[in-house]
Structures are given as structure tokens and as C-alpha cells.
Amino acid sequence: MTTYDGGCHCGRVRFRVRASLDRVSDCNCSICQKKGFLHLIVPREHFELVCGAEELSTYRFNTGVAQHHFCRHCGIHSFYVPRSDPDKIDVNVRCLEGVDVDAIRPRRFDGRHWEESIKGHPPWR
């Protein structure tokens, strides 16, 4: 496992995560596709919000379980609480410093058919 620093575009939201990049996934659901989110789901104890909690806004839709956090200034979604694993944090790999996203081969998740796909073997589990 490696420790990565990350954050939003304007720098008001900063976090640190300890993880391996071997289970990164790419979801084609309506929100992930539009955001370009590359998922790295980690246990909460591997995630630390360093600063910016007061700068976050949260968007919820559908079941309301997922908490899509984003910087209220620059709009970047650097992490959120996922519907699939609400006891964890889902970090956007694109927001990690020093990571070459072109070198990562994310595993696909069919979020357009979320109910059926989650019953299978999601790539992060």
C-alpha cells in the first residue's frame, strides 16, 4: 500500500489516502460517466480529510445512500461515500497527486444496470 495526497482543483479540500491502485474501477452510470470518476474504494481508516470539510457540499439522488461530496468553490468531486459500500470512502483517482492515470487499467463496472451488477463480483471487492 502507498500513501497518496489529493484534493480538489482550487486546493481548499485536501485529503490523504493509503491504498493500492490494483482495484481501480470505471463505472458507466449516469453520474460517474459525466464526472469522469475513477473509483478507488477504501476503508474509512485509510482515508483522512486533511482540510476543507467546511468547503464541501453534498449531492444525493435516487436512494439517497451515496453522499457525493464536492468542493463548493471549484466543483471537483474528489471523494464520496458510495452506495455500494457506505461504510467506506470512494476516492477519485484523478484527484491523486503523482498518479499517471494513463498507466492504470481500471476494471469496468456496469453501473447503468447497478442492481444486477452489484449482485455479481464488483471489481473493488
C-alpha positions in Angstrom: 0.0 0.0 0.0 1.1 3.5 -0.8 0.1 6.8 0.8 -1.3 9.4 -1.7 -2.2 13.1 -1.2 -5.0 14.5 -3.2 -7.6 17.2 -3.4 -9.8 19.4 -5.4 -8.8 21.9 -8.1 -8.6 25.0 -6.0 -6.9 23.3 -3.1 -9.4 24.1 -0.4 -10.2 20.4 0.0 -7.2 18.2 0.8 -7.0 14.5 1.8 -4.6 11.6 2.3 -5.4 8.0 1.4 -3.5 4.8 1.9 -4.2 2.3 -0.8 -3.1 0.1 -3.7 -4.2 1.0 -7.2 -4.8 -2.6 -8.2 -8.6 -2.4 -7.8 -9.5 0.9 -9.6 -12.8 0.8 -11.4 -14.6 2.8 -14.0 -18.4 3.0 -13.8 -20.7 3.9 -16.7 -23.7 5.0 -14.6 -25.2 8.4 -15.3 -23.3 10.4 -12.7 -19.9 8.7 -12.9 -19.8 8.9 -16.6 -20.4 12.6 -16.6 -17.9 13.3 -13.8 -15.2 11.0 -15.2 -14.7 9.5 -11.8 -12.1 6.7 -11.5 -13.1 4.8 -8.3 -10.8 3.7 -5.5 -12.9 2.4 -2.6 -11.0 2.3 0.7 -11.9 1.6 4.3 -12.6 4.8 6.2 -9.5 4.2 8.4 -7.3 4.5 5.2 -8.8 8.0 4.4 -8.0 11.3 6.1 -9.7 14.6 5.2 -6.7 16.9 5.9 -8.6 20.2 5.4 -11.7 21.6 3.8 -14.7 19.8 5.4 -16.4 23.2 5.6 -15.8 23.7 1.9 -17.8 20.6 0.9 -21.3 20.4 -0.5 -23.1 17.1 -0.8 -25.4 15.9 -3.6 -27.7 12.9 -3.1 -30.1 11.3 -5.5 -32.1 8.0 -6.2 -31.8 6.0 -2.9 -30.0 8.9 -1.1 -27.4 6.5 0.3 -24.5 7.8 -1.7 -23.1 11.1 -0.5 -21.5 12.8 -3.5 -19.2 15.4 -1.9 -17.7 18.2 -4.0 -15.9 21.4 -3.4 -18.4 24.2 -3.3 -15.8 26.6 -4.9 -14.3 24.7 -7.8 -16.9 21.9 -8.1 -14.5 19.0 -8.1 -15.7 15.6 -6.8 -12.5 14.2 -5.2 -14.2 11.6 -3.0 -17.6 10.4 -1.8 -19.5 7.8 0.3 -20.6 5.1 -2.2 -24.0 3.4 -2.3 -22.3 0.1 -2.7 -20.2 0.4 0.4 -21.5 3.2 2.6 -19.0 2.2 5.4 -16.1 3.2 3.0 -14.8 6.1 1.1 -14.6 6.2 -2.7 -11.7 8.4 -3.9 -11.4 9.8 -7.4 -8.0 8.5 -8.6 -7.9 11.5 -11.0 -7.5 13.7 -7.9 -4.5 11.9 -6.5 -1.1 13.7 -6.9 1.7 11.9 -8.8 -0.5 9.2 -10.3 -0.3 8.5 -14.0 -3.9 7.6 -14.8 -2.9 6.5 -18.3 -0.9 3.7 -16.7 -3.9 2.4 -14.8 -6.1 -0.2 -16.3 -9.4 0.3 -14.5 -11.8 -2.6 -14.2 -15.3 -1.9 -15.7 -18.4 -1.8 -13.7 -21.8 -1.7 -15.4 -23.4 1.0 -13.3 -26.2 1.5 -15.8 -27.5 -1.8 -14.6 -26.4 -1.2 -11.0 -28.9 -3.6 -9.3 -27.9 -6.6 -11.4 -24.1 -5.7 -11.5 -23.8 -5.3 -7.7 -25.0 -8.8 -7.2 -22.1 -10.2 -9.1 -18.5 -9.6 -8.3 -17.8 -5.8 -8.3 -14.2 -5.2 -9.2 -13.4 -3.4 -5.9 -14.3 -6.4 -3.8 
